Amino acid sequence: QVQLVESGGGLEQAGGSLTLSCVASGMSFHRYFVGWSRQAPGKEREFIGSINWNGDWTHYADSAEGRFTISRDNAKNTVYLQMSSLKPEDTAVYYCGLSAHATVTLAEFQSWGQGTQVTVSS
Protein backbone atom coordinates (compact mmCIF):
# COMPACT_ATOMS: atom_id res chain seq x y z
CA GLN A 1 0.00 0.00 0.00
CA VAL A 2 1.43 3.32 -1.11
CA GLN A 3 1.61 5.84 1.68
CA LEU A 4 2.98 9.36 1.78
CA VAL A 5 3.21 11.25 5.06
CA GLU A 6 4.04 14.95 5.16
CA SER A 7 5.32 16.69 8.26
CA GLY A 8 7.11 19.82 9.36
CA GLY A 9 4.37 22.35 8.89
CA GLY A 10 3.57 24.98 11.45
CA LEU A 11 3.33 28.67 12.15
CA GLU A 12 6.14 30.89 10.93
CA GLN A 13 6.62 34.61 10.61
CA ALA A 14 7.01 36.29 7.25
CA GLY A 15 10.62 36.12 6.14
CA GLY A 16 11.23 32.93 8.07
CA SER A 17 11.98 29.41 6.93
CA LEU A 18 10.44 25.97 7.24
CA THR A 19 11.44 22.56 5.98
CA LEU A 20 8.76 20.03 5.17
CA SER A 21 9.37 16.31 4.90
CA CYS A 22 7.57 13.65 2.92
CA VAL A 23 8.19 10.05 3.91
CA ALA A 24 7.06 7.39 1.46
CA SER A 25 6.38 3.69 1.89
CA GLY A 26 4.85 0.83 -0.03
CA MET A 27 6.62 1.38 -3.35
CA SER A 28 10.03 1.52 -4.99
CA PHE A 29 10.56 5.11 -4.00
CA HIS A 30 13.70 5.64 -6.07
CA ARG A 31 11.74 4.99 -9.28
CA TYR A 32 9.41 7.95 -8.85
CA PHE A 33 9.46 11.66 -9.34
CA VAL A 34 8.11 13.42 -6.26
CA GLY A 35 6.22 16.66 -6.45
CA TRP A 36 4.89 19.19 -3.99
CA SER A 37 1.65 21.09 -4.27
CA ARG A 38 -0.30 23.37 -1.98
CA GLN A 39 -3.85 24.50 -1.46
CA ALA A 40 -4.83 27.70 0.23
CA PRO A 41 -8.33 28.23 1.62
CA GLY A 42 -10.76 28.99 -1.16
CA LYS A 43 -8.19 28.43 -3.88
CA GLU A 44 -7.35 25.64 -6.27
CA ARG A 45 -4.46 23.33 -5.54
CA GLU A 46 -1.23 24.70 -7.01
CA PHE A 47 1.83 22.84 -8.27
CA ILE A 48 4.98 23.95 -6.40
CA GLY A 49 7.79 21.83 -7.77
CA SER A 50 9.11 18.39 -8.54
CA ILE A 51 12.29 16.35 -8.27
CA ASN A 52 13.44 13.40 -10.35
CA TRP A 53 14.49 9.91 -9.31
CA ASN A 54 18.01 10.66 -8.12
CA GLY A 55 17.63 14.32 -7.29
CA ASP A 56 19.76 15.81 -10.05
CA TRP A 57 16.80 17.55 -11.69
CA THR A 58 14.22 19.84 -10.15
CA HIS A 59 11.55 22.11 -11.53
CA TYR A 60 9.70 24.88 -9.71
CA ALA A 61 6.64 26.98 -10.24
CA ASP A 62 7.25 30.71 -10.52
CA SER A 63 5.83 31.18 -7.02
CA ALA A 64 8.51 28.89 -5.57
CA GLU A 65 11.51 29.62 -7.78
CA GLY A 66 14.39 31.07 -5.82
CA ARG A 67 12.74 30.61 -2.40
CA PHE A 68 11.94 26.89 -2.24
CA THR A 69 14.30 23.95 -2.68
CA ILE A 70 13.33 20.33 -3.15
CA SER A 71 15.76 17.55 -2.29
CA ARG A 72 15.53 13.84 -1.61
CA ASP A 73 17.24 11.08 0.33
CA ASN A 74 16.37 7.77 -1.28
CA ALA A 75 18.03 5.84 1.54
CA LYS A 76 15.39 7.33 3.84
CA ASN A 77 12.52 7.31 1.33
CA THR A 78 12.18 11.00 2.07
CA VAL A 79 11.77 14.18 0.06
CA TYR A 80 12.23 17.62 1.56
CA LEU A 81 10.79 21.00 0.73
CA GLN A 82 12.93 23.78 2.14
CA MET A 83 11.07 27.07 2.17
CA SER A 84 12.68 30.39 2.87
CA SER A 85 11.67 34.04 2.70
CA LEU A 86 8.16 32.92 3.55
CA LYS A 87 5.26 35.20 2.72
CA PRO A 88 1.72 35.27 4.12
CA GLU A 89 0.53 34.11 0.70
CA ASP A 90 2.47 30.88 1.24
CA THR A 91 -0.12 29.91 3.83
CA ALA A 92 -1.66 26.64 2.64
CA VAL A 93 -1.82 22.93 3.15
CA TYR A 94 1.21 21.38 1.49
CA TYR A 95 1.08 17.95 -0.14
CA CYS A 96 3.63 15.61 -1.68
CA GLY A 97 2.81 13.23 -4.50
CA LEU A 98 4.37 10.63 -6.78
CA SER A 99 4.62 10.67 -10.54
CA ALA A 100 6.19 8.34 -13.07
CA HIS A 101 7.57 11.20 -15.16
CA ALA A 102 8.27 14.91 -15.12
CA THR A 103 5.01 16.80 -15.01
CA VAL A 104 3.44 19.95 -13.60
CA THR A 105 -0.07 18.59 -14.05
CA LEU A 106 -1.51 17.60 -10.70
CA ALA A 107 -3.83 15.02 -12.25
CA GLU A 108 -0.80 13.07 -13.48
CA PHE A 109 0.42 12.42 -9.95
CA GLN A 110 -0.50 8.95 -8.75
CA SER A 111 -0.70 9.44 -5.04
CA TRP A 112 -0.85 12.28 -2.57
CA GLY A 113 -0.28 12.47 1.15
CA GLN A 114 -2.70 13.95 3.65
CA GLY A 115 -0.91 17.27 3.77
CA THR A 116 0.67 19.48 6.39
CA GLN A 117 -0.50 22.98 7.28
CA VAL A 118 1.84 25.92 6.85
CA THR A 119 0.75 29.27 8.21
CA VAL A 120 2.79 32.40 7.66
CA SER A 121 1.97 35.43 9.74
CA SER A 122 2.69 38.97 8.64
Contacts in CASP RR format, 6 or more apart in sequence:
PFRMAT RR
TARGET T0000
AUTHOR 0000-0000-0000
METHOD contacts of the structure
MODEL  1
QVQLVESGGGLEQAGGSLTLSCVASGMSFHRYFVGWSRQAPGKEREFIGS
INWNGDWTHYADSAEGRFTISRDNAKNTVYLQMSSLKPEDTAVYYCGLSA
HATVTLAEFQSWGQGTQVTVSS
1 26 0 8 1.000
2 24 0 8 1.000
2 25 0 8 1.000
2 26 0 8 1.000
2 27 0 8 1.000
2 98 0 8 1.000
2 110 0 8 1.000
2 111 0 8 1.000
3 24 0 8 1.000
3 25 0 8 1.000
3 26 0 8 1.000
3 113 0 8 1.000
4 22 0 8 1.000
4 23 0 8 1.000
4 24 0 8 1.000
4 96 0 8 1.000
4 97 0 8 1.000
4 98 0 8 1.000
4 111 0 8 1.000
4 112 0 8 1.000
4 113 0 8 1.000
5 22 0 8 1.000
5 23 0 8 1.000
5 24 0 8 1.000
5 113 0 8 1.000
5 114 0 8 1.000
6 20 0 8 1.000
6 21 0 8 1.000
6 22 0 8 1.000
6 94 0 8 1.000
6 95 0 8 1.000
6 96 0 8 1.000
6 113 0 8 1.000
6 114 0 8 1.000
6 115 0 8 1.000
6 116 0 8 1.000
7 20 0 8 1.000
7 21 0 8 1.000
7 23 0 8 1.000
7 116 0 8 1.000
8 18 0 8 1.000
8 19 0 8 1.000
8 20 0 8 1.000
8 21 0 8 1.000
8 116 0 8 1.000
9 18 0 8 1.000
9 20 0 8 1.000
9 94 0 8 1.000
9 116 0 8 1.000
9 117 0 8 1.000
9 118 0 8 1.000
10 18 0 8 1.000
10 116 0 8 1.000
10 117 0 8 1.000
10 118 0 8 1.000
10 119 0 8 1.000
11 119 0 8 1.000
11 120 0 8 1.000
11 121 0 8 1.000
12 18 0 8 1.000
12 86 0 8 1.000
12 118 0 8 1.000
12 119 0 8 1.000
12 120 0 8 1.000
12 121 0 8 1.000
13 86 0 8 1.000
13 120 0 8 1.000
13 121 0 8 1.000
14 86 0 8 1.000
14 87 0 8 1.000
14 88 0 8 1.000
14 120 0 8 1.000
14 121 0 8 1.000
14 122 0 8 1.000
15 84 0 8 1.000
15 85 0 8 1.000
15 86 0 8 1.000
15 87 0 8 1.000
15 120 0 8 1.000
16 84 0 8 1.000
16 85 0 8 1.000
16 86 0 8 1.000
16 120 0 8 1.000
17 82 0 8 1.000
17 83 0 8 1.000
17 84 0 8 1.000
17 85 0 8 1.000
17 86 0 8 1.000
18 82 0 8 1.000
18 83 0 8 1.000
18 86 0 8 1.000
18 118 0 8 1.000
19 80 0 8 1.000
19 81 0 8 1.000
19 82 0 8 1.000
19 83 0 8 1.000
20 36 0 8 1.000
20 80 0 8 1.000
20 81 0 8 1.000
20 83 0 8 1.000
20 94 0 8 1.000
20 96 0 8 1.000
20 116 0 8 1.000
20 118 0 8 1.000
21 78 0 8 1.000
21 79 0 8 1.000
21 80 0 8 1.000
21 81 0 8 1.000
22 34 0 8 1.000
22 36 0 8 1.000
22 78 0 8 1.000
22 79 0 8 1.000
22 80 0 8 1.000
22 81 0 8 1.000
22 96 0 8 1.000
22 97 0 8 1.000
22 113 0 8 1.000
23 76 0 8 1.000
23 77 0 8 1.000
23 78 0 8 1.000
24 32 0 8 1.000
24 34 0 8 1.000
24 77 0 8 1.000
24 78 0 8 1.000
24 79 0 8 1.000
24 96 0 8 1.000
24 98 0 8 1.000
25 77 0 8 1.000
27 98 0 8 1.000
29 74 0 8 1.000
29 77 0 8 1.000
30 53 0 8 1.000
30 54 0 8 1.000
30 74 0 8 1.000
31 53 0 8 1.000
31 100 0 8 1.000
32 53 0 8 1.000
32 98 0 8 1.000
32 99 0 8 1.000
32 100 0 8 1.000
33 50 0 8 1.000
33 51 0 8 1.000
33 52 0 8 1.000
33 53 0 8 1.000
33 98 0 8 1.000
33 99 0 8 1.000
33 100 0 8 1.000
33 101 0 8 1.000
33 102 0 8 1.000
33 103 0 8 1.000
34 50 0 8 1.000
34 51 0 8 1.000
34 70 0 8 1.000
34 72 0 8 1.000
34 79 0 8 1.000
34 96 0 8 1.000
34 97 0 8 1.000
34 98 0 8 1.000
34 99 0 8 1.000
35 47 0 8 1.000
35 48 0 8 1.000
35 49 0 8 1.000
35 50 0 8 1.000
35 51 0 8 1.000
35 70 0 8 1.000
35 79 0 8 1.000
35 96 0 8 1.000
35 97 0 8 1.000
35 98 0 8 1.000
35 99 0 8 1.000
35 109 0 8 1.000
36 47 0 8 1.000
36 48 0 8 1.000
36 49 0 8 1.000
36 50 0 8 1.000
36 68 0 8 1.000
36 70 0 8 1.000
36 79 0 8 1.000
36 81 0 8 1.000
36 94 0 8 1.000
36 95 0 8 1.000
36 96 0 8 1.000
36 97 0 8 1.000
37 45 0 8 1.000
37 46 0 8 1.000
37 47 0 8 1.000
37 48 0 8 1.000
37 49 0 8 1.000
37 94 0 8 1.000
37 95 0 8 1.000
37 97 0 8 1.000
37 106 0 8 1.000
37 109 0 8 1.000
37 112 0 8 1.000
38 45 0 8 1.000
38 46 0 8 1.000
38 48 0 8 1.000
38 90 0 8 1.000
38 92 0 8 1.000
38 93 0 8 1.000
38 94 0 8 1.000
38 95 0 8 1.000
38 118 0 8 1.000
39 45 0 8 1.000
39 46 0 8 1.000
39 92 0 8 1.000
39 93 0 8 1.000
39 95 0 8 1.000
40 46 0 8 1.000
40 89 0 8 1.000
40 91 0 8 1.000
40 92 0 8 1.000
40 93 0 8 1.000
41 92 0 8 1.000
43 92 0 8 1.000
45 95 0 8 1.000
45 106 0 8 1.000
46 61 0 8 1.000
46 63 0 8 1.000
46 92 0 8 1.000
47 61 0 8 1.000
47 104 0 8 1.000
47 105 0 8 1.000
47 106 0 8 1.000
48 60 0 8 1.000
48 61 0 8 1.000
48 63 0 8 1.000
48 64 0 8 1.000
48 68 0 8 1.000
48 81 0 8 1.000
48 94 0 8 1.000
49 58 0 8 1.000
49 59 0 8 1.000
49 60 0 8 1.000
49 61 0 8 1.000
49 64 0 8 1.000
49 68 0 8 1.000
49 70 0 8 1.000
49 104 0 8 1.000
50 58 0 8 1.000
50 59 0 8 1.000
50 70 0 8 1.000
50 99 0 8 1.000
50 102 0 8 1.000
50 103 0 8 1.000
50 104 0 8 1.000
51 57 0 8 1.000
51 58 0 8 1.000
51 70 0 8 1.000
51 71 0 8 1.000
51 72 0 8 1.000
51 79 0 8 1.000
52 58 0 8 1.000
52 102 0 8 1.000
54 74 0 8 1.000
55 71 0 8 1.000
55 72 0 8 1.000
57 102 0 8 1.000
58 69 0 8 1.000
58 70 0 8 1.000
59 102 0 8 1.000
59 104 0 8 1.000
60 66 0 8 1.000
60 68 0 8 1.000
60 70 0 8 1.000
61 104 0 8 1.000
67 83 0 8 1.000
67 84 0 8 1.000
67 85 0 8 1.000
67 86 0 8 1.000
68 81 0 8 1.000
68 82 0 8 1.000
68 83 0 8 1.000
68 84 0 8 1.000
69 80 0 8 1.000
69 81 0 8 1.000
69 82 0 8 1.000
69 84 0 8 1.000
70 79 0 8 1.000
70 80 0 8 1.000
70 81 0 8 1.000
70 82 0 8 1.000
71 79 0 8 1.000
71 80 0 8 1.000
71 82 0 8 1.000
72 78 0 8 1.000
72 79 0 8 1.000
72 80 0 8 1.000
73 79 0 8 1.000
73 80 0 8 1.000
79 96 0 8 1.000
81 94 0 8 1.000
81 96 0 8 1.000
83 90 0 8 1.000
83 118 0 8 1.000
86 118 0 8 1.000
86 120 0 8 1.000
87 120 0 8 1.000
88 120 0 8 1.000
88 121 0 8 1.000
88 122 0 8 1.000
89 120 0 8 1.000
90 118 0 8 1.000
90 120 0 8 1.000
91 118 0 8 1.000
91 119 0 8 1.000
91 120 0 8 1.000
92 117 0 8 1.000
92 118 0 8 1.000
93 115 0 8 1.000
93 116 0 8 1.000
93 117 0 8 1.000
93 118 0 8 1.000
94 115 0 8 1.000
94 116 0 8 1.000
94 117 0 8 1.000
94 118 0 8 1.000
95 112 0 8 1.000
95 113 0 8 1.000
95 114 0 8 1.000
95 115 0 8 1.000
96 112 0 8 1.000
96 113 0 8 1.000
96 115 0 8 1.000
97 109 0 8 1.000
97 110 0 8 1.000
97 111 0 8 1.000
97 112 0 8 1.000
97 113 0 8 1.000
98 109 0 8 1.000
98 110 0 8 1.000
98 111 0 8 1.000
99 108 0 8 1.000
99 109 0 8 1.000
99 110 0 8 1.000
100 110 0 8 1.000
101 108 0 8 1.000
103 109 0 8 1.000
END
